[in-house]
Amino acid sequence: MESGNCSCNTRYGIATGGDRWHPSLHCKSFKSSSLSLKPPSSKPFSLSFRRNLRHVTHYLPPDSHSLIHALHVSSRAADTQLVKTVHATLLKLHEHDTRLFNALISAYLKLRLFPHALHLFLSLPSPNAVSYTTLISALSKWPHHERHALKLFLRMTRSHLIPNSYTYVAVLTACTRILHFQLGLQVHAAALKTAHFDSTFVANALVSLYAKHAPFHVALKLFNQTRQRDLASWNTIISAAVQESMYYTAFRLFHDMQTTDAFQVDDFTLSILLSACASFVEGQQVHAHAVKLGLETSLNVGNGLAGFYTKFGTLEDVEWLFKEMKVRDVITWTQMVTVYMEFGLVDLALKVFDEMPDKNSVSYNTVLSGFCQNEEGLEALKLFVKMVEEGLELTDFSLTSGVNACGLLGDPRVSKQVHGFTVKFGFGSNACIEAALLDMYTRCGSMVDAEKMFLRWEVEQFSSVSWTAMICGYARNGRPEEAISLFHVGRSNEKVIMDEVVVTSMLGICGTVGHHDMGKQIHGHVVKCGLGSNLEVGNALLSMYFKCGNVDDAMKLFHDMAYTDIVTWNTLISGNLIHRQGNRALEVWVEMQEKNIKPDQVTFVLIISAYRQTNSNMVDDCRSLFNSLRTVYQIEPTSLHYASFISVLGHWGFLQEALQTINKMPFQPSALVWRALLDACKQHQNNIIGRWAAQNILSFEPKDPSTFILVSNLYSASGRWDRSEMVRDEMRQKGIRKHPAQSWIISEKKIHTFYPRDRSHPQEKDIYSGLEILILECLKVGYEPDTSFVLHEVEEHHKEIFLFHHSAKLAATYGILMTKPGKPVRIVKNILLCGDCHAFLKYASIVTKKDIFLRDSSGFHCFSGGQCSCKDCW
């Protein structure tokens, strides 16, 4: 608080200036200026007003109207000095009018001088309901001050002051923002008791509270009980339906609003509806309605249209809209940054960000999350450090993005530093940030640190967020058994909510390990709890059924989905691809085009890959699609697109064209691209191009686990064991870990995990005895072990031991021993099945007369009677 040279008392909490009485002033000088001036909200005017006010108070006191007028001027002109001058005037006059001091509190709050407002409020001898309400309203809207608003409200009730409608609205707003539903229920009861529920403003605030914290049908029931509804009432309930992804309900409410209460929509209504559009056609209809009402130039509608065309239109649509918008605010500019980030155009996003006339914490957070979204972990961390050094506002979202950036980097040392910063910053006990920290440690492979964090809480204390983060961490680090075990522990805790995030995570795990029965059980829970209309849950169910081999249920689910998005369609395409149905995947692509579904980068990676699994050579079509990515679809091809295209060319024997395509790439080919060419050379036994591809891979300085392993394996395959070991030493020094090869099989509704040469299984003796017999039988019918797949520097007879004890062979043996006659054996492997295991399983299907279904990183292999259904494997 500023003090200066004080020559008066500070009874009401602020020190005044040292101006003295000036007897030469005439009273008319104040009256004429106070009546004749029309304030234009400018600094020059507020400066002259301040001078007049300061001088006239030396002669005759101004009336309350003039002082309140001066406070309005100070707020409009953002003149802190003028409001302090008015404050000083009141102190000199020993004024006790509470109405004036309430206006002064309000002026301080509008100028964001919160300490001054609070000090003034606390010095009032008898604050009234308006005094309390003014301060509570401001506190309820300021981040991290909502709890102070609630404490002030409780103090007000203890003072036996009766809250008014504005008080209730402010308190309910605070309860909504900080998730304090219980107090909100008590306020609801008080509002009913004092008949304030009849106020439309209070009723709207209550509907907003229930929409945030209770099931939607409860909020809708409360809305229907509201006697007097206004446009804000309808906007609140429509917005709530959209937040719950109940888009059909949102449009039905929109129709009811126009027919029941005959309200004309405003720009906010249309912006809500644009976010509810589930198709391009729906959005165009809302856009046309906005044009009809003359609201298309509204800032809210413009921002809503930008969001809609980002989701369903093209980049050109959004850029055109941005240029046409005559009025732009920080939301508009931030939306444009979001658009470029979502299209992967990071440089253009940063250009727009640099050109923004005004930036706020949301703008910086958008760039932070955009970096993370595009896996630019280092750039995200640099921006986060810059925000800290420049003293910019750090929100929960900022810290969460900073933590996520460390997870992308995968550096345990940096992660520890960021963890220490969050604790020092005071966010160490924030549930969302704690979950992000857990996720960060799991992404860095530091499961010991993650478990230490998690185990600090008792079972009764851990939150749904941290529970979900730990489940995902176990799954990410190849430990699905622990993930499922923790899931069952959490379900026994009544405080843990099995929401859409948990359900989605668990369905992902079920799909990973092929746990079909458990996936079906979770599907039943989804239907029972009303999560069936949730789009993310629907997409997760679709993926789970495909990965578990249940194509019929997957297709039935897809056709029953009320809403779909690009993730749904991508899941449908990838589901067909893991079943090696390239022609079906292309049929889905045709259907997408007919329905004007906007594809994204992932879509094209999948569709290009589909041409590798078609029944006949369709390379011409694939080439045409690849060449049209820039011109027709405005998609800049990435390494993934090139790798997919090279894989298609190589598979169908176009090795020279594949090499020429790589040489013409506009950027440095990645190891992934060369790997695609190398695999094709192995398939067609082209050693010349294959050696060239291998040399290029070996020239890379590996940065990620997959490239490290690829380079190491290439050295091993060529007998350069010393170089292979050097690469693995470098991995260990950099803290980069490779997930070991694993195979899973579900038996008696339990997951059984097998590693190479694994002897940890309770039935280990039976498994190894059975495997020995199975190998002998397979050898009799033609199986020939191929030790070239053993990438270890050992003697030849040791190589056979290594080869026979691969995880897939152990899992298959256990499955054959435990599966009832007539039932197939189902196995899941986390990496590509080696060629020797592929040959072994074909012969095992002959010897045992059992069908063996195995899913690896390339898709399903179906072994039956010595044949494999896949057309492009070993």
SVG drawing of the C-alpha trace seen along z (x, -y; Angstrom):
<svg xmlns="http://www.w3.org/2000/svg" viewBox="-44 -34 78 121">
<polyline fill="none" stroke="black" stroke-width="0.4" points="0.0,0.0 1.3,-3.4 1.7,-5.9 3.6,-9.1 3.9,-12.0 0.9,-11.5 -0.6,-14.5 -4.0,-13.0 -5.4,-10.1 -5.7,-6.6 -8.9,-5.6 -10.2,-3.8 -7.1,-2.0 -5.3,-4.3 -2.7,-7.1 -3.7,-10.4 -1.5,-13.0 -0.2,-16.1 -2.3,-18.8 -3.3,-21.8 -6.4,-24.1 -6.3,-26.8 -8.7,-29.7 -8.5,-31.4 -10.5,-28.7 -14.1,-29.5 -16.9,-27.0 -18.2,-27.5 -15.0,-26.1 -16.0,-22.6 -19.8,-22.9 -19.3,-24.1 -16.8,-21.4 -18.6,-18.6 -21.9,-19.4 -20.6,-20.3 -18.1,-17.5 -19.1,-14.4 -16.5,-11.7 -15.0,-10.0 -13.1,-7.3 -9.7,-8.9 -6.6,-9.7 -6.7,-13.5 -10.2,-13.8 -9.6,-11.8 -6.5,-13.9 -8.4,-17.2 -11.2,-15.7 -8.6,-14.6 -7.2,-18.2 -10.6,-19.8 -11.6,-17.3 -8.4,-17.8 -8.6,-21.6 -12.4,-22.0 -12.3,-19.8 -10.2,-22.5 -13.1,-24.8 -16.5,-23.1 -17.1,-19.3 -18.4,-17.7 -21.8,-15.9 -22.0,-12.1 -23.2,-12.1 -20.0,-13.9 -17.8,-11.5 -19.6,-8.4 -19.3,-10.0 -15.6,-10.4 -15.3,-6.8 -17.0,-5.7 -14.6,-7.9 -11.6,-6.3 -12.9,-2.8 -13.4,-3.6 -10.1,-5.4 -8.2,-2.8 -6.9,-5.8 -5.7,-4.5 -4.6,-7.9 -8.2,-9.3 -9.8,-6.6 -7.1,-7.2 -7.9,-10.9 -11.6,-10.2 -10.6,-8.0 -8.5,-10.8 -11.4,-13.2 -13.7,-10.9 -11.1,-10.6 -10.7,-14.4 -14.4,-14.9 -14.7,-12.2 -17.5,-10.7 -19.4,-7.7 -21.7,-7.0 -21.4,-3.2 -22.9,-3.6 -19.9,-5.8 -17.4,-3.3 -19.1,-0.4 -18.7,-2.3 -15.0,-2.9 -14.5,0.8 -16.1,1.6 -13.8,-0.9 -10.7,0.6 -11.8,4.1 -12.4,3.0 -8.9,1.6 -7.7,5.0 -6.4,3.3 -7.5,6.1 -5.4,5.3 -6.8,1.8 -10.3,3.1 -9.9,5.7 -8.2,3.2 -10.9,0.7 -13.6,3.4 -12.0,4.6 -11.9,1.0 -15.6,0.4 -17.3,0.2 -20.6,1.6 -20.3,3.2 -23.8,4.0 -24.9,6.7 -23.8,4.7 -20.3,4.4 -20.0,8.1 -21.6,8.9 -19.3,6.5 -16.2,8.2 -17.6,11.8 -18.6,11.2 -15.1,10.1 -13.3,12.9 -15.6,15.6 -14.4,14.7 -10.6,14.4 -8.5,17.5 -7.3,19.0 -9.4,16.6 -12.7,18.5 -12.2,20.0 -11.7,16.5 -15.1,15.6 -16.8,18.6 -15.1,17.7 -16.4,14.1 -19.9,15.4 -19.8,17.5 -18.6,14.4 -21.5,12.5 -24.1,15.1 -22.6,15.0 -23.1,11.2 -26.8,11.9 -26.9,10.0 -29.4,11.3 -27.8,12.3 -29.4,10.9 -29.7,12.5 -26.3,11.2 -24.7,12.7 -26.2,16.1 -25.0,15.9 -21.5,15.0 -21.3,17.8 -22.7,20.4 -20.2,19.3 -17.3,19.8 -18.7,23.3 -18.9,24.2 -15.3,23.1 -13.6,24.9 -15.8,28.0 -17.4,27.4 -20.7,29.1 -21.7,29.8 -21.6,26.1 -23.5,25.4 -26.2,27.8 -26.5,25.8 -26.7,22.5 -29.4,24.1 -31.4,24.9 -30.9,21.4 -32.1,19.9 -35.2,22.0 -35.9,21.0 -35.5,17.3 -37.4,17.5 -34.4,16.4 -34.7,19.4 -37.5,17.4 -34.7,15.1 -33.7,16.1 -30.1,15.2 -29.9,17.4 -31.7,20.3 -29.2,20.0 -26.3,20.2 -27.8,23.3 -28.3,25.0 -24.7,24.2 -23.5,25.7 -25.5,28.9 -24.4,29.2 -20.8,29.2 -21.1,31.5 -24.2,33.7 -25.5,36.0 -27.0,34.0 -30.5,35.2 -30.4,33.6 -29.4,30.3 -32.2,30.6 -34.8,31.4 -33.7,28.2 -33.9,26.2 -37.4,27.4 -38.4,26.3 -37.2,22.7 -40.3,20.5 -38.9,17.6 -36.3,18.5 -34.3,16.1 -31.9,16.6 -29.1,17.2 -31.0,20.1 -31.3,21.8 -27.7,21.1 -26.6,22.6 -28.5,25.9 -27.5,26.2 -23.9,25.6 -24.2,28.3 -25.5,30.8 -22.5,30.1 -20.1,30.5 -21.5,34.0 -21.1,34.7 -24.9,35.0 -25.1,33.2 -28.5,34.5 -29.9,33.3 -28.3,29.9 -30.0,29.4 -33.3,30.7 -33.1,28.1 -32.3,25.4 -35.5,26.4 -37.5,26.3 -36.1,22.8 -37.5,21.4 -40.9,23.2 -41.6,23.2 -40.3,19.9 -40.0,18.2 -36.6,16.9 -34.4,15.5 -31.0,17.0 -27.9,14.8 -24.3,15.1 -23.5,17.1 -26.2,19.7 -24.8,20.2 -21.2,20.5 -22.3,23.3 -24.2,25.1 -21.2,24.8 -19.2,26.8 -22.0,29.4 -21.9,30.1 -21.0,33.7 -20.8,33.3 -19.9,30.8 -23.5,30.5 -24.8,29.6 -22.1,26.9 -23.0,25.4 -26.7,25.2 -25.7,23.3 -23.5,21.1 -26.4,20.3 -28.6,19.6 -26.0,17.1 -26.0,15.4 -29.8,15.2 -29.8,13.5 -27.0,11.2 -24.8,12.6 -22.0,14.0 -19.8,11.0 -20.2,11.4 -16.9,12.2 -18.4,15.2 -19.8,16.7 -16.6,16.0 -14.6,17.8 -17.1,20.7 -16.9,21.0 -13.1,21.1 -13.4,24.0 -15.9,25.8 -13.9,25.4 -10.8,26.5 -12.6,29.8 -14.5,30.4 -13.2,28.0 -9.8,27.4 -7.0,25.2 -7.9,22.8 -11.4,22.4 -10.1,21.4 -7.5,19.0 -10.1,17.4 -12.4,16.9 -9.6,15.4 -8.8,12.9 -12.5,12.0 -13.1,11.3 -13.2,7.5 -13.0,7.8 -10.5,10.1 -9.8,10.7 -7.2,12.7 -9.5,15.8 -9.5,15.4 -5.8,15.2 -5.3,18.1 -7.7,20.2 -5.6,19.6 -2.5,20.7 -4.5,23.8 -5.4,24.5 -1.9,24.4 -0.7,26.6 -3.4,29.2 -2.4,29.3 1.2,29.8 2.3,26.4 4.3,25.4 6.3,22.6 3.1,20.9 1.6,21.2 4.6,19.4 4.4,16.7 0.8,16.0 1.7,16.1 4.4,13.5 2.0,11.2 -0.7,11.3 -1.3,7.7 -2.3,9.0 -1.3,12.3 -2.6,13.8 -1.8,17.0 -4.2,19.0 -2.2,17.9 1.1,19.1 -0.6,22.3 -1.9,23.0 1.6,22.8 2.9,25.0 0.2,27.7 0.7,27.3 4.4,28.2 3.5,31.2 0.8,32.2 3.4,32.2 5.9,34.0 8.2,31.0 9.1,31.7 12.3,29.6 10.7,26.5 7.8,26.8 10.3,27.0 12.2,24.0 8.9,21.9 8.0,23.1 11.4,21.9 10.9,18.6 7.5,18.1 9.0,18.7 12.0,16.4 9.7,13.5 7.3,13.9 4.3,14.7 1.2,16.2 1.5,19.9 -1.7,21.8 -2.4,25.4 -2.5,25.9 0.9,24.3 2.5,26.6 0.8,29.6 2.1,28.8 5.6,28.3 5.5,31.6 4.1,33.3 7.1,31.8 9.4,33.6 7.5,36.8 8.1,36.4 11.8,35.8 12.0,38.9 14.9,37.5 14.7,38.7 17.1,35.9 15.1,33.1 11.9,34.7 13.2,34.6 14.0,30.9 10.5,30.0 9.0,32.1 10.9,30.0 9.8,26.8 6.1,27.7 6.5,28.5 8.3,25.2 5.7,23.4 3.0,24.7 1.2,27.1 2.6,30.3 -0.7,31.3 -2.8,30.4 -4.5,33.6 -4.2,32.8 -0.5,31.9 0.2,34.9 -1.3,37.1 0.8,35.4 3.9,36.0 3.0,39.7 2.5,39.8 5.8,38.1 7.7,40.6 6.1,43.5 7.0,42.0 10.6,41.7 10.5,45.4 11.0,44.4 8.3,46.7 10.0,46.8 9.6,43.1 6.0,43.3 5.1,46.0 6.7,44.1 4.4,41.1 1.4,43.2 1.9,45.3 2.1,42.2 -1.7,42.4 -3.8,45.0 -6.3,46.9 -9.0,44.7 -7.2,41.5 -6.0,41.7 -8.0,39.8 -9.5,41.0 -7.0,39.0 -3.9,40.5 -5.4,44.0 -5.9,43.6 -2.4,42.2 -0.9,45.1 -3.0,47.7 -1.8,46.0 1.8,46.0 1.8,49.7 0.2,50.4 2.8,48.1 5.7,49.9 4.5,53.4 3.0,54.3 -0.7,55.0 -1.1,57.4 -0.3,54.7 -2.6,52.3 -5.5,54.7 -4.8,55.5 -4.8,51.8 -8.0,51.4 -9.7,54.0 -8.3,52.4 -9.7,49.0 -13.2,50.4 -13.5,51.5 -13.0,47.9 -16.3,46.0 -14.4,42.6 -12.8,43.6 -15.1,42.8 -15.0,45.1 -15.5,42.3 -14.9,42.2 -11.1,41.6 -10.7,44.8 -13.0,46.8 -11.1,45.6 -7.7,46.5 -8.9,50.0 -10.4,50.7 -7.0,49.8 -5.3,52.3 -7.8,55.0 -7.1,54.4 -3.4,54.5 -3.3,57.9 -6.4,59.3 -8.5,59.6 -11.9,59.9 -13.9,61.1 -12.9,58.2 -13.5,55.8 -17.0,57.2 -17.6,56.6 -16.4,53.0 -18.8,52.6 -21.6,53.7 -20.6,51.2 -20.5,48.5 -24.1,49.3 -25.2,49.5 -23.7,46.1 -24.9,44.2 -21.4,43.7 -22.5,45.3 -23.0,41.9 -19.5,40.7 -17.5,40.5 -14.1,41.3 -15.5,44.4 -17.2,45.5 -13.9,45.2 -12.1,47.2 -14.7,50.0 -14.3,50.1 -10.6,50.4 -10.8,53.1 -13.1,55.3 -10.9,55.1 -7.7,55.9 -9.4,58.8 -10.3,60.3 -14.1,59.7 -14.8,58.0 -18.5,58.6 -19.1,56.8 -16.8,54.0 -18.8,53.4 -22.1,53.6 -20.8,51.1 -19.7,48.7 -23.1,48.8 -24.9,48.2 -22.8,45.1 -24.9,42.0 -21.9,39.8 -18.5,40.4 -15.4,38.3 -12.2,38.7 -10.8,40.9 -13.7,43.3 -13.1,43.6 -9.3,44.0 -10.0,46.8 -12.3,48.5 -9.6,48.4 -6.8,49.5 -9.1,52.3 -9.4,53.7 -5.7,53.3 -4.7,55.3 -6.9,58.1 -5.0,57.6 -8.1,56.5 -6.7,53.8 -9.7,53.8 -12.1,53.3 -10.0,50.4 -10.2,48.8 -14.0,49.3 -14.1,47.3 -12.1,44.6 -14.6,44.4 -17.4,44.1 -15.6,41.3 -15.3,39.4 -19.0,39.9 -20.0,38.6 -17.5,35.6 -15.6,36.8 -12.5,34.7 -9.4,36.9 -6.3,36.0 -2.6,37.0 -3.2,40.3 -6.0,41.2 -3.5,41.0 -0.8,43.0 -3.4,45.8 -4.9,45.5 -1.5,45.6 -0.6,48.6 -3.9,50.3 -2.5,50.7 0.1,53.1 -2.7,55.5 -5.0,55.4 -5.8,58.6 -4.2,57.2 -1.6,54.7 -3.1,51.2 0.2,49.2 -1.1,46.7 -4.0,45.7 -1.6,45.5 0.8,43.3 -1.9,41.0 -3.2,40.6 0.3,39.9 1.0,37.3 -2.3,35.5 -1.7,35.1 -0.4,31.5 -2.5,30.4 -5.9,31.8 -5.9,32.4 -3.4,29.7 -1.5,32.4 2.3,32.0 3.7,35.5 5.7,36.6 8.2,39.4 5.3,41.7 3.6,41.0 6.8,41.6 7.6,44.8 4.1,46.1 4.4,45.3 7.9,46.9 6.5,50.0 3.8,50.3 6.2,49.8 8.6,52.3 6.0,54.9 4.8,55.0 8.4,55.1 8.9,51.4 12.3,51.2 13.9,48.8 11.0,46.4 11.1,46.6 14.8,45.7 14.1,42.8 11.3,41.5 13.6,41.5 16.2,39.6 13.7,36.9 12.3,36.4 12.3,32.7 13.8,33.5 16.3,35.9 14.8,39.5 14.4,40.9 15.5,44.4 11.8,45.4 11.8,44.7 15.0,46.7 13.7,49.5 10.7,49.8 13.0,50.1 15.2,52.6 12.2,54.9 11.1,54.8 14.6,55.8 14.6,58.8 11.2,59.8 12.5,59.7 16.1,60.8 17.6,57.7 21.0,57.5 22.3,54.5 19.6,52.0 19.3,53.7 22.9,53.0 22.5,49.4 19.4,49.1 21.3,50.7 24.3,48.4 22.0,45.3 20.4,46.6 23.8,47.2 24.8,43.6 22.1,42.2 22.8,41.0 19.9,42.8 17.6,40.6 14.7,42.9 14.6,46.5 13.3,48.0 16.2,46.6 18.8,47.7 17.4,51.2 17.3,51.2 20.9,50.1 22.1,52.5 20.3,55.4 21.8,54.6 25.3,54.7 24.5,58.0 23.0,59.5 26.2,58.6 28.4,60.1 29.7,56.8 29.1,57.6 31.4,54.9 29.5,52.1 26.2,53.6 27.3,53.6 28.6,50.0 25.1,48.9 23.4,50.7 26.0,49.1 25.0,45.7 21.4,46.5 22.1,47.4 24.2,44.3 21.4,42.1 18.8,43.9 16.9,45.1 15.2,48.4 13.8,51.0 10.7,52.9 11.6,56.6 9.8,58.9 6.6,60.2 3.8,62.6 0.5,62.7 -2.2,65.4 -5.5,65.3 -6.4,68.5 -9.1,68.9 -9.8,65.1 -6.2,64.4 -3.3,62.8 -0.2,65.0 2.9,63.2 6.0,64.8 9.4,63.4 12.3,65.1 13.7,67.9 11.2,67.1 11.0,69.6 8.9,67.5 5.5,69.1 4.1,71.5 3.7,74.2 7.2,73.7 8.2,77.4 5.1,78.5 5.5,75.7 9.2,76.5 8.5,80.3 5.6,79.7 7.7,77.4 10.5,80.0 7.9,82.6 6.3,80.0 9.6,79.1 10.5,82.7 7.1,83.3 7.4,80.2 10.9,81.3 9.4,84.5 6.9,82.8 9.4,80.3 10.2,77.5 13.8,76.3 15.1,73.9 16.6,70.7 19.3,69.4 19.8,66.2 17.1,64.7 19.2,65.0 21.1,61.7 23.5,62.8 27.2,63.6 27.0,67.2 27.9,70.7 25.6,72.3 24.1,74.9 23.3,72.0 21.6,70.1 19.1,73.0 18.4,72.9 17.8,69.1 15.6,69.7 13.4,72.5 12.7,70.3 11.3,67.2 8.3,65.8 5.8,66.7 6.8,70.4 6.4,70.5 3.0,68.8 1.8,71.1 2.9,74.2 1.0,73.0 -2.1,72.2 -2.0,75.6 -1.7,77.3 -4.6,75.3 -7.0,74.8 -9.9,77.2 -10.3,79.3 -11.9,77.5 -11.0,74.1 -8.3,71.9 -5.2,70.6 -5.0,66.8 -1.7,65.1 -0.6,61.4 3.0,60.3 4.2,56.8 6.7,56.7 7.0,58.3 6.9,62.1 10.3,63.4 10.5,65.6 11.4,68.7 8.5,68.5 6.2,67.9 7.4,71.2 7.2,73.0 3.6,72.0 2.6,73.2 4.0,76.7 2.5,76.6 -1.0,76.1 -0.4,79.3 0.9,81.3 -1.7,80.2 -4.6,79.8 -5.4,76.5 -6.0,73.1 -3.5,70.5 -4.3,66.8 -1.4,64.5 -1.5,60.7 1.8,58.9 2.8,55.3 2.0,56.0 -1.5,57.5 -3.1,60.9 -1.5,64.2 -4.0,67.1 -2.3,70.5 -4.4,73.4 -3.4,76.8 0.1,75.5 -1.0,72.4 -1.0,68.7 -3.8,66.4 -1.4,63.4 -0.2,62.7 2.8,60.5 4.6,62.0 7.6,64.3"/>
</svg>
